[in-house]
């Protein structure tokens, strides 16, 4: 029950809809309001690794303050925010302090409370954690669908993106769907961790998709076959394009760029 209490506290801080937890969702077949989940489905979202504890505790502390410089009275009412109980609470807070994320001002009298302020480094970390697409499991490839590019996708883009097994490569013409293609493209970009925009052939759709991803705040990796780079539009020429000649050349260069720039 302790873990459920912690998760419910976080759920409320995030402004989530009312939630009902049960052993089996079939127990409430006519449930209409809020969110209905089983206990196991809910508990699977509990932090599993040490750094995940720290990150989510920090995010919760950020949700508890009204202004970046506000002090938070630390008097036991918010213990669930840091996924801890008893003596674990003080240890968690001290660890966040040692990481440089928060500053603790101890109580001056027995009638006073400790106070916590989130440091600039803490807000920076929170901003990183809230970045669009951070937990997405796919990367969108915007490219020319000419048959001449098939081998570059199969032997270049796809293996480079999927090398570290963190995400899968999505190419919209290879995805089954019943929606309007433009709507599907926008939806898949929103679901992606980053976008690879290949300007070989200089297709207008690729320019649109790269701009849309930039507007969402998603990282964009720019690529182009060496023989086409001279025709790059002046609006995008300023970006550092990966230029390639063969699928293997593309695979190696793209893999290095992904590892260097995508967390």
N, C-alpha and C positions, 0 to 999 in steps of 0.2 A: 504493500500500500504506500510505502514511502516514495517509491519511484513514481507512482501514479500521481501522488500529491505534487511532486516536483514538476512533472510534465503539465499538470493542470494549471499550476501557477504560471508556467511559461506560456501556455496556451492563452490565458487571460491577458497576460502582458502584451501578447502579439495581437490582441483584439480579435481572436478567433471566435467563430460562432459557438453557441452553446453545444456542449459535447455530451453524449451519453455513452457510457462504457458498459458492455455486457459480455457474457461468456460467448453468446452466439447472436449474430445480428437477426437471425430468424425469430428471436424471442419478441421482437418488436416490429413485425412486418408492416405496420401502418404508421410508423414513426415519421412525422412530417417536418419537424422543426430541428434546426441544428445539425450536428454531425453524429452519426451512429457508427461506432467502431467496436471491435472486440478488444478485450484486454490485451491479448497477444499483439494485435495490430498496433495498439497504442504504445505498448512497452518497447516495441522494436525501434521506436524513435529516440529512446533514451541514449545519452552519450555513451560511447563504447571505448574511446581512446582518451588518454590524458589530455592531449591538446584540444580535443573536442569539448571536454569539460570546461577548460579555461575559456575557450572561444565563446561557447554558449552562455556561460556565466557572465562574461563581459558584456555580451549583447543584452542580456537581461538587466544588468545594472544600468546600461544605457537607456533602456526603456523606462526605468524608474525615475529618471531625472527629467526636469522640465526644460533645462538649459545646459549647454555644454560645460558651463563653469559652476553649475549648482552643486551644493553639498547634499549628500544623501545621509540621513540619520540612520545609523546602523545599530538597531536595537533589538534584533531578533525577529522582527515582523517579516523580514524579507529573506530569511534563510533559504527557503526553497528556490530562490532565484539562482543560487550558486550550486544547486544539486548536492546539498550536503546537510548533515544533521549533527547536532552536538558539537564536539571538538573539531569535527571536520570543517565546520563553517569558518572558524578563525584561520585554520590552515589554508583553506582555499583563498580567502581574502589576502592572506600574507603572500601566497604564491603570486596572485595577480599584481600585488605591490612589487614584488621582486622582479617580475617580468617587465615592470615599468609602465603597466597599463593604468594603475590607479594609485592614489595617494591616500594614506590613512592618517587621520588626525585623532589621536586617542582622546578619550573623555578627560576633561580637566577636573571634574569632581565626580563623586559617586552618583550624583543625581543627573549627570549629563550622559550623553550617548557618544560613542565613537562616530566620526564623520568620514565619509568617503567622497573623494573627488576623482573623476575620470581624467587622466592626463591626456595631453595631445596625442601621445603615442597610442593610447587606448582608443580614442576616437578614430585615429587612422586605421587601426586594426578593425574596428567595427565597420568602417566604410569598405575595407577590403572584403569583409565577410558578407556584406550586403550587395556586392557587385553583381550586376545581372549575369545570369548564366553560370555562376560559380559552381553550382552542384549539378549542372546539366551533364548528361551522359552521351551527348552527340556533338559533332562539329559539322557545320553546313558548308558544302563546297558549291560555290557559285561559279559556273564555267560554261563554255561553249559546248553544246551537245552534238557537234559534228562528229561523225564516226572516226575521224582522224584523231580525236582526243580520247577515245576509249582506252587505249593502252596507257595513256598518261594517268587516267584515273585509277585503273586497275593495278598498275605497277608503280605508280608514283604517289598520287594523293592518298589513296586509301591505305596502303601499308604504312606510310609515314604517320598518318593520323592515328592509326590503330596500333602502332608498335608497342606503346606502353600500356595498352589495354585499359585506358581510362575513359575513352570515348569511342564511338563508332562514327564513321564518315557517312554523311547523308547527301545524296545527290537526288534532287527532286524527281527527275524523270525515271528513277529506279524505285520509287516508293509508290505502292498501291494506295489509291485514295479515290473518293467520290466527290470531292469538293472542287470548286473553281480553282484553277491552278494558281492564280495570284494569291488567293486567300491561303492556300496550302503553303506556299513559299513563305509568306509572312509568319504563319503559325510555326513552321519548322525553324525559322531563324530565331524566333522568340524562345524556342525550346533548346537552343544550342548554347554551348559553352563559348565557342568562338566561331568565326567565319573565315574560310579561305576563299579569296576572290582571285580567280585566274582570268587575266585580261587577254589571253590569246584569242584572236578573232575580234576583240573589242566589241563584245555584245552589249547592247544597251541595258539588258536585264542585269548583267553582272555589276554595272555601275550603280544601278538602283539598289541592288541587294547589299552591296558594300556600304552605300550611304545609309540605308535603313539600319544595318547593324551598328554603324558608328553612332547613329542617333539613339540607339538603345543603350549605348555604352559598352557594347561587346568588343573584344579585341578582334581586329581584322588583320590577316596575313595576306600580303599582296604578292601575286606571282604572275609570270608571263613568259611565254616561250621567247627565247633570245631573238628570234627572227621577227617578232611582233612588237618588241618593246619600243622601237623607234616611233611607233604610232600612238603611244600612250597619251591620253588626254592631259592637257596642262593642269587640270584640277587635281589629278591624281599622281602626276609625274613626281611630285615632291615626296611621295611615300617610298620607303625602301623596298623595292620589288625584288623577290627572288627570281632571277632569270635562269633558265635551264635549257638544255639541248636534248636530253634523252630522259625516258622515264626514271632510270636509275639515278641520274644527276638530280632530277627533281626530288626523288625519294630522300636522298641523303641530305640535300639542302633544306627541304621542308622539315624533316625530322629534327635537324639541328635548331631550326628557328622555333619550332614548337617547344622543344625542351628549354630553350633559352628565354622565351618570352611568355609562355603560358604556364601559370602556377599550377 
